[in-house]
Amino acid sequence: MKNRTNPFIVLLAVLFLLVSGLPASAQYIDGGNQHTVFLSTKKEVWTMGKNEYGELGDSTFARRIYPVKVKGLPPIDFVSRGYKHTLAVDHQGRVWTWGWNNYGQLGAELPLDYNYPQLVDGVKDAIAVEGGHWHSLALLKDGRVMSWGHNFYGELGNGNREHTEVPTFVEGLKDIVKIASVGYFSLALDKNGQLWSWGSNAYGNLGDGTTELKKVPVSVQGMTDVLDMATGWHHAIAVKKDGSVWVWGDNPYGQLGTGDYEDLHLPTKLQNLPNAKKVACGSWHTMMLDENDRVWTWGRNENGMLGNNSEINSTLPVQLDLENIKDIGGGCFQSIAIDHNNDIFVWGENWNGQLGIGNYRRQLTPTKALLNFENEFQLSDEHLRNVENETLMALGLEDVILARQSNDNAGTDHAFTQQLGLVSNFVKYNKKFLLSFFLNIFLIWSLLNVRKKLVREVS
C-alpha cells in the first residue's frame, strides 16, 4: 500500500483517543516476560501469568491462568510492566510497584521481592511509569523523568553506572511527554517531538549512529516531529506526525520490518505501510496500529506472537484479521489489543497463563480474553469448553465443574457398557473354546492335587 502523507494525522490521533475513551497519556495494557497487566475503565488493575517473584501483586507466588484483581490499590491511571515486576500510577500521582527486586527496581528500602503493591518513596506527581528489564522510570507532571534500579549500562541516565533503589532524576531532560523502556535502554519524547535515548547501545538501538552506551540522554538522529515510540529488547520504533514509521537497532528476528536481518544504527523509514498512529513492542517483535484501526505485526514468531496463524518469523509487516482496534501492547512472548467494544484480544505464548484465557494453550491468532476492558468476565461456550477447572473455581462456577464431572462419568459408564458388550459377544461366539479351556484348567488342577497327595503318602 502506498504511503500517504496526511497533514491532519495529529488531529486524527487526538480525536481517536478522545472518542475511544483513552486519555493521550494513558497505558492500559502491557506484557512482561510471562505475565500481563490490564487497567480497566474502573481504574482497577488485573494481572495474570507467571508469579514466581510476586509480579502479579495478588499476595501469592502462584501463577494464574485467569485475570486476578490486584487488591490494596487506590484508583489507578497508568500501568506498566518490567521483566518480572509491575508498576502503577494512582490518581494522586503516586507510584506503586511489586514483583522482582534484585536491583532495587521496586524502589523499596528493603532488598526484598514484594508480592503485593508497595509505595515508592521520593516520587510525587507522576503521570506515567515504565519498567525496563531491571530498572524503572517515572514521568512527572512537570516533564522531568526519574529512574531507579539496575544501571550497569547507564540505563538510569543519571551520569553513572551504579545501581540504586533510590529514585533520581535523569540528567538533562525537560518537557517530556512520554517514556518507553523494555530492555537495558530507554527513550523519552519531549513536547516538541524530539526523541531522546540512553543506556545500552550494543546494536545501535540508541539511534545515534554509534554502538557505545550512553550514561545520559542523547538525541536520536533525525527523530523530530515524533508522535509515538516504543522499545523492544534492543530495538526501537517511532511514528512521526505525518504517520511514517521509523525503526533502528537489533534485527536477528526481522523485528525492524525491513525485509532482512541487518541491524540499523540510525533510524530508517519503513516503506509500503499505511499511516500509523500507535506502535508497541515485545522483546523481539513489533506492532503497529494504523489510521484505519488495523493491526500490523512483524519479527519473532516461534511462539505465535505475531498472530498470523503461523510460527514463522516475519521480516516484513503482516496485517492481522483484527478490526476496530483502539490500543495495542506487547510482552516478551505475547501480544494484546483492545477494540472499540472494549473487548480484549490476546495471542502468543501461554506457558504460564499470561494470556488470561483460563488455560495454558498457545494462541496463534487473536483470542478474546476472559476479562473485558470494563471488568466483566465473558465466558463464551468456547471458553467454557477450554478453561481449566481451577479457573472455574476461581470464578465461582462450580456448577460447570459438576456438569463436566457428570459428563465424564457418563462417558466412563458408556465405555464400561461397550466393554461389557464386547465380552458378551466373545462368550456368545466362543462357547466351545471356553468350555474346553476351563475343562483343561480343571483337569490340570485335579492332577496336581493327586500328585501332592501321592507324595505325602510315600513320605
C-alpha positions as CSV (number, residue, x, y, z in Angstrom):
1,M,0.0,0.0,0.0
2,K,1.4,3.4,-0.9
3,N,2.5,5.6,2.0
4,R,0.5,8.8,2.1
5,T,1.4,12.0,3.9
6,N,-1.6,13.1,6.0
7,P,-1.3,16.7,7.3
8,F,-4.1,16.0,9.8
9,I,-2.6,12.9,11.4
10,V,-2.1,14.6,14.8
11,L,-5.6,15.8,14.9
12,L,-6.9,12.4,13.9
13,A,-4.8,10.7,16.6
14,V,-6.1,13.0,19.3
15,L,-9.7,12.5,18.1
16,F,-9.1,8.8,18.1
17,L,-8.0,8.9,21.7
18,L,-10.9,11.1,22.8
19,V,-13.6,9.0,21.1
20,S,-12.1,5.7,22.3
21,G,-12.1,7.0,25.9
22,L,-8.4,6.6,26.3
23,P,-6.5,9.7,27.6
24,A,-3.5,10.5,25.5
25,S,-1.1,9.8,28.3
26,A,-2.7,6.5,29.4
27,Q,-1.4,3.0,29.1
28,Y,-4.0,0.3,29.8
29,I,-2.4,-3.0,28.6
30,D,1.2,-4.3,28.8
31,G,3.1,-7.5,28.9
32,G,6.2,-8.6,30.8
33,N,8.3,-11.7,30.5
34,Q,5.5,-14.2,31.2
35,H,2.9,-12.0,32.8
36,T,0.3,-9.5,31.6
37,V,-1.3,-6.4,33.2
38,F,-4.6,-4.8,32.3
39,L,-6.1,-1.5,33.7
40,S,-9.9,-1.5,33.4
41,T,-12.2,1.5,32.8
42,K,-13.0,1.3,36.5
43,K,-9.3,2.1,37.3
44,E,-8.7,-1.4,38.7
45,V,-5.6,-3.4,37.9
46,W,-5.8,-7.0,36.8
47,T,-2.8,-9.4,36.3
48,M,-2.3,-12.9,35.0
49,G,0.5,-15.4,34.2
50,K,3.8,-16.3,35.9
51,N,4.2,-15.1,39.5
52,E,7.5,-16.5,40.8
53,Y,8.6,-13.2,42.2
54,G,5.1,-11.8,43.1
55,E,4.8,-9.8,39.8
56,L,1.0,-10.4,39.8
57,G,0.7,-8.5,43.1
58,D,-2.1,-10.8,44.5
59,S,-0.1,-11.6,47.7
60,T,0.8,-15.1,46.5
61,F,3.5,-16.6,44.3
62,A,1.1,-18.8,42.4
63,R,0.7,-18.4,38.7
64,R,-2.7,-17.5,37.4
65,I,-4.2,-18.6,34.1
66,Y,-7.1,-16.2,34.6
67,P,-7.1,-12.5,35.5
68,V,-6.9,-11.6,39.2
69,K,-7.5,-8.2,40.6
70,V,-4.6,-6.5,42.5
71,K,-6.0,-5.5,45.9
72,G,-5.0,-2.7,48.1
73,L,-4.6,-0.1,45.4
74,P,-6.4,3.3,45.1
75,P,-7.9,4.2,41.7
76,I,-5.1,3.7,39.1
77,D,-4.4,5.9,36.0
78,F,-1.5,4.1,34.3
79,V,0.2,0.7,34.4
80,S,3.4,-0.8,33.1
81,R,5.4,-4.0,33.4
82,G,9.1,-4.7,33.8
83,Y,10.7,-8.0,33.0
84,K,9.4,-9.6,36.2
85,H,8.0,-6.6,38.1
86,T,4.9,-4.4,37.7
87,L,4.3,-0.7,38.2
88,A,1.2,1.6,38.5
89,V,0.4,5.3,39.0
90,D,-2.5,6.2,41.1
91,H,-4.9,9.2,40.7
92,Q,-2.8,11.2,43.2
93,G,0.4,10.8,41.2
94,R,2.0,8.2,43.5
95,V,3.9,5.2,42.1
96,W,3.2,1.6,43.3
97,T,5.4,-1.4,42.5
98,W,5.6,-5.1,43.1
99,G,7.5,-8.2,42.0
100,W,11.2,-8.9,41.5
101,N,13.6,-6.5,43.3
102,N,17.1,-7.9,42.7
103,Y,18.5,-4.5,41.7
104,G,16.2,-2.1,43.5
105,Q,13.8,-1.7,40.6
106,L,10.8,-1.6,43.0
107,G,12.3,1.5,44.7
108,A,11.8,-0.2,48.1
109,E,14.0,0.4,51.1
110,L,14.5,-3.4,51.7
111,P,16.1,-5.6,49.0
112,L,13.1,-8.0,49.1
113,D,10.6,-9.2,46.4
114,Y,7.1,-8.0,47.1
115,N,4.0,-9.9,46.1
116,Y,1.7,-7.0,46.9
117,P,1.8,-3.3,46.0
118,Q,4.2,-1.1,47.9
119,L,4.5,2.7,47.6
120,V,7.7,4.2,46.1
121,D,9.1,6.9,48.3
122,G,10.5,10.1,46.7
123,V,8.3,10.1,43.6
124,K,5.4,12.6,43.5
125,D,3.2,13.9,40.8
126,A,3.9,11.1,38.4
127,I,1.7,10.7,35.3
128,A,3.4,7.6,33.7
129,V,5.7,4.8,34.6
130,E,7.8,2.3,32.5
131,G,9.5,-0.9,33.5
132,G,12.8,-1.9,31.8
133,H,14.5,-5.2,32.3
134,W,15.7,-4.4,35.8
135,H,15.1,-0.7,36.1
136,S,12.1,1.6,36.4
137,L,11.2,5.0,35.1
138,A,8.6,7.6,36.2
139,L,7.4,10.6,34.2
140,L,6.4,13.6,36.4
141,K,3.7,16.2,35.7
142,D,6.4,18.9,35.3
143,G,8.1,17.0,32.4
144,R,11.0,15.6,34.3
145,V,11.9,11.9,34.4
146,M,13.1,9.8,37.5
147,S,14.8,6.4,37.4
148,W,15.9,3.7,39.8
149,G,17.2,0.1,39.7
150,H,19.9,-1.6,37.5
151,N,22.4,0.8,36.0
152,F,25.3,-1.2,34.6
153,Y,24.6,0.0,31.1
154,G,23.7,3.5,32.2
155,E,20.0,2.9,31.8
156,L,19.2,5.2,34.7
157,G,20.5,8.2,32.6
158,N,22.0,9.9,35.7
159,G,25.6,10.1,34.6
160,N,27.0,7.0,36.4
161,R,26.7,3.2,36.3
162,E,25.8,2.5,39.9
163,H,22.7,0.6,40.8
164,T,20.3,2.3,43.2
165,E,16.9,1.7,44.8
166,V,16.5,5.5,45.3
167,P,14.7,7.4,42.6
168,T,17.0,10.0,41.0
169,F,16.4,12.4,38.1
170,V,17.5,11.6,34.5
171,E,20.0,14.2,33.5
172,G,19.2,16.9,31.0
173,L,15.6,16.0,30.2
174,K,12.8,18.6,30.4
175,D,9.3,18.9,28.9
176,I,9.0,15.2,28.4
177,V,5.5,13.8,27.4
178,K,6.2,10.1,27.0
179,I,8.7,7.5,28.1
180,A,9.4,3.9,26.9
181,S,11.6,1.0,28.0
182,V,11.7,-2.8,27.8
183,G,15.4,-3.9,28.0
184,Y,18.5,-2.1,29.0
185,F,17.9,1.3,27.3
186,S,15.2,3.9,27.4
187,L,13.5,6.5,25.2
188,A,11.9,9.8,26.0
189,L,9.8,12.1,23.8
190,D,9.6,15.8,24.5
191,K,6.8,18.2,23.8
192,N,8.5,19.5,20.6
193,G,8.5,16.0,19.1
194,Q,12.3,15.4,19.7
195,L,13.3,11.9,20.7
196,W,16.0,11.1,23.3
197,S,17.7,7.9,24.3
198,W,20.2,6.5,26.8
199,G,21.6,3.2,28.2
200,S,22.8,0.1,26.4
201,N,23.7,0.6,22.7
202,A,25.4,-2.6,21.6
203,Y,23.2,-2.9,18.5
204,G,22.8,0.8,17.7
205,N,19.5,0.9,19.5
206,L,20.0,4.4,20.8
207,G,19.8,5.6,17.2
208,D,22.8,8.0,17.5
209,G,25.0,6.3,14.9
210,T,27.2,4.6,17.4
211,T,27.3,1.4,19.5
212,E,28.6,3.0,22.6
213,L,26.4,3.0,25.8
214,K,25.3,6.4,27.0
215,K,25.0,7.3,30.7
216,V,23.0,10.5,29.9
217,P,20.4,11.1,27.2
218,V,21.4,11.9,23.6
219,S,19.1,12.9,20.8
220,V,18.1,10.2,18.3
221,Q,19.3,11.4,14.9
222,G,16.5,12.6,12.6
223,M,13.8,11.9,15.1
224,T,11.9,15.2,15.3
225,D,8.1,15.6,14.9
226,V,7.6,12.3,16.6
227,L,4.1,11.3,17.7
228,D,4.7,7.9,19.4
229,M,7.5,5.5,20.1
230,A,8.3,2.1,21.7
231,T,11.2,-0.1,22.5
232,G,12.0,-3.8,22.4
233,W,14.9,-5.6,24.0
234,H,17.5,-3.9,21.7
235,H,15.4,-2.2,19.0
236,A,13.1,0.8,18.7
237,I,10.3,2.2,16.6
238,A,8.8,5.6,16.2
239,V,5.9,7.2,14.4
240,K,6.2,10.7,13.1
241,K,3.3,13.2,13.0
242,D,2.9,12.5,9.2
243,G,2.2,8.9,10.0
244,S,5.5,7.5,8.8
245,V,7.2,4.6,10.7
246,W,10.9,4.6,11.6
247,V,13.0,1.7,13.1
248,W,16.5,1.1,14.3
249,G,18.6,-1.3,16.4
250,D,18.9,-5.1,16.7
251,N,17.3,-7.2,14.0
252,P,18.0,-11.0,14.4
253,Y,14.3,-11.9,14.0
254,G,13.3,-9.3,11.5
255,Q,11.8,-7.1,14.2
256,L,12.7,-4.0,12.3
257,G,10.4,-4.9,9.4
258,T,12.9,-4.1,6.7
259,G,12.8,-7.4,4.9
260,D,16.2,-8.5,6.1
261,Y,18.1,-9.2,9.3
262,E,20.6,-6.3,9.3
263,D,21.0,-4.1,12.3
264,L,20.5,-0.4,11.9
265,H,22.4,2.2,13.9
266,L,20.3,5.1,12.6
267,P,16.5,5.4,12.2
268,T,15.3,4.1,8.8
269,K,11.8,4.7,7.3
270,L,9.7,1.7,6.6
271,Q,8.1,1.6,3.1
272,N,4.7,0.4,1.9
273,L,2.8,0.9,5.1
274,P,-0.4,2.8,5.8
275,N,-0.1,5.8,8.1
276,A,0.4,4.8,11.7
277,K,-0.9,6.3,14.9
278,K,0.5,4.0,17.6
279,V,3.3,1.4,18.0
280,A,4.3,-1.2,20.6
281,C,7.0,-3.7,21.0
282,G,7.5,-7.1,22.6
283,S,11.1,-8.1,23.3
284,W,11.8,-9.2,19.8
285,H,8.6,-8.4,17.8
286,T,6.9,-5.2,16.8
287,M,3.3,-4.0,16.5
288,M,1.7,-1.1,14.7
289,L,-1.9,0.3,14.8
290,D,-2.7,2.1,11.5
291,E,-5.1,5.1,10.9
292,N,-7.8,2.6,9.9
293,D,-7.7,0.8,13.3
294,R,-6.0,-2.3,11.8
295,V,-3.1,-4.1,13.5
296,W,0.2,-5.0,11.8
297,T,3.0,-7.2,13.3
298,W,6.5,-8.4,12.4
299,G,9.6,-10.0,13.9
300,R,10.0,-13.1,16.1
301,N,7.1,-15.6,15.9
302,E,8.0,-19.1,17.0
303,N,5.6,-18.6,19.9
304,G,2.8,-17.2,17.8
305,M,3.1,-13.6,19.0
306,L,2.6,-12.1,15.5
307,G,-1.0,-13.5,15.5
308,N,-1.0,-14.5,11.8
309,N,-1.7,-18.3,12.4
310,S,2.0,-19.1,11.9
311,E,5.1,-19.8,13.9
312,I,7.5,-18.5,11.3
313,N,9.4,-15.2,11.9
314,S,8.5,-12.3,9.5
315,T,10.9,-9.7,8.3
316,L,8.1,-7.7,6.8
317,P,4.9,-6.3,8.4
318,V,1.8,-8.6,8.2
319,Q,-1.7,-7.3,8.6
320,L,-3.9,-9.2,11.1
321,D,-7.5,-10.2,10.9
322,L,-8.4,-7.6,13.6
323,E,-10.6,-4.6,13.0
324,N,-11.8,-1.6,15.1
325,I,-8.8,-1.7,17.4
326,K,-8.0,1.3,19.7
327,D,-5.0,0.1,21.7
328,I,-2.1,-2.4,21.4
329,G,0.6,-3.8,23.7
330,G,3.4,-6.4,23.6
331,G,5.1,-8.7,26.0
332,C,8.1,-11.0,25.6
333,F,6.1,-13.7,24.0
334,Q,2.6,-12.4,23.9
335,S,0.6,-9.6,22.2
336,I,-2.6,-7.7,23.3
337,A,-5.2,-5.4,21.7
338,I,-8.4,-3.7,22.8
339,D,-11.2,-2.9,20.4
340,H,-13.8,-0.1,20.5
341,N,-16.3,-2.5,22.0
342,N,-13.9,-2.8,25.0
343,D,-13.1,-6.5,24.2
344,I,-9.5,-7.5,24.9
345,F,-7.7,-9.8,22.4
346,V,-4.6,-11.8,23.3
347,W,-2.3,-14.1,21.3
348,G,1.1,-15.8,21.5
349,E,2.7,-18.0,24.1
350,N,0.8,-19.1,27.2
351,W,3.1,-21.3,29.2
352,N,2.1,-19.8,32.5
353,G,-1.4,-18.5,31.6
354,Q,-0.2,-15.0,30.7
355,L,-3.0,-14.7,28.1
356,G,-5.6,-14.9,30.8
357,I,-7.9,-17.3,28.8
358,G,-8.2,-19.9,31.5
359,N,-5.8,-22.5,30.1
360,Y,-2.1,-22.9,29.0
361,R,-2.6,-23.2,25.3
362,R,-0.6,-21.2,22.8
363,Q,-2.8,-19.0,20.6
364,L,-1.6,-18.4,17.0
365,T,-4.5,-15.9,16.3
366,P,-6.1,-13.2,18.4
367,T,-8.5,-14.7,21.0
368,K,-10.8,-12.9,23.4
369,A,-9.5,-12.8,27.0
370,L,-11.8,-13.9,29.8
371,L,-12.0,-10.3,31.1
372,N,-13.0,-7.3,29.0
373,F,-11.9,-3.7,29.4
374,E,-14.9,-2.9,31.7
375,N,-14.1,-5.6,34.4
376,E,-16.7,-8.0,33.0
377,F,-15.8,-11.7,32.7
378,Q,-17.0,-13.1,29.4
379,L,-17.4,-16.9,29.3
380,S,-18.4,-18.0,25.9
381,D,-19.2,-21.6,25.1
382,E,-15.7,-21.9,23.7
383,H,-14.2,-20.5,26.9
384,L,-16.2,-23.0,29.0
385,R,-15.0,-25.9,26.8
386,N,-11.4,-24.9,27.1
387,V,-10.8,-23.4,30.6
388,E,-9.2,-25.4,33.3
389,N,-11.2,-26.4,36.5
390,E,-9.1,-24.0,38.6
391,T,-10.3,-21.1,36.5
392,L,-14.0,-22.1,37.0
393,M,-13.4,-22.5,40.8
394,A,-11.9,-19.0,40.9
395,L,-14.8,-17.5,39.1
396,G,-17.4,-19.3,41.3
397,L,-18.6,-21.6,38.5
398,E,-18.7,-24.9,40.5
399,D,-21.9,-25.9,38.6
400,V,-19.9,-26.1,35.4
401,I,-17.4,-28.3,37.0
402,L,-20.2,-30.6,38.3
403,A,-21.6,-30.7,34.8
404,R,-18.2,-31.7,33.4
405,Q,-17.8,-34.4,36.0
406,S,-21.3,-35.7,35.2
407,N,-20.3,-35.9,31.5
408,D,-17.0,-37.6,32.4
409,N,-18.9,-40.2,34.5
410,A,-21.4,-40.7,31.7
411,G,-18.5,-41.2,29.3
412,T,-17.0,-43.7,31.7
413,D,-20.3,-45.6,32.1
414,H,-20.7,-45.7,28.3
415,A,-17.2,-47.1,27.9
416,F,-17.9,-49.8,30.5
417,T,-21.1,-50.7,28.7
418,Q,-19.2,-51.0,25.5
419,Q,-16.6,-53.3,27.1
420,L,-19.3,-55.4,28.6
421,G,-20.9,-55.8,25.2
422,L,-17.6,-57.0,23.7
423,V,-17.2,-59.6,26.4
424,S,-20.8,-60.8,25.9
425,N,-20.2,-61.2,22.2
426,F,-16.9,-63.1,22.7
427,V,-18.6,-65.6,25.0
428,K,-21.6,-66.0,22.6
429,Y,-19.4,-66.9,19.7
430,N,-16.7,-68.9,21.5
431,K,-18.6,-71.2,23.8
432,K,-16.9,-74.5,22.7
433,F,-13.4,-72.9,23.1
434,L,-14.2,-71.5,26.5
435,L,-15.7,-74.8,27.7
436,S,-12.6,-76.7,26.6
437,F,-10.3,-74.2,28.1
438,F,-11.9,-74.3,31.5
439,L,-12.1,-78.2,31.5
440,N,-8.4,-78.3,30.8
441,I,-7.7,-76.0,33.6
442,F,-9.8,-78.1,36.0
443,L,-8.1,-81.4,34.9
444,I,-4.6,-79.8,35.4
445,W,-5.6,-78.6,38.8
446,S,-7.0,-82.1,39.7
447,L,-3.8,-83.9,38.6
448,L,-1.7,-81.5,40.6
449,N,-3.7,-82.2,43.7
450,V,-3.5,-86.0,43.2
451,R,0.3,-85.7,42.8
452,K,0.6,-83.8,46.0
453,K,-1.5,-86.5,47.9
454,L,0.7,-89.3,46.5
455,V,3.9,-87.5,47.5
456,R,2.6,-87.1,51.1
457,E,1.6,-90.9,51.3
458,V,5.0,-92.0,50.1
459,S,6.8,-89.8,52.5
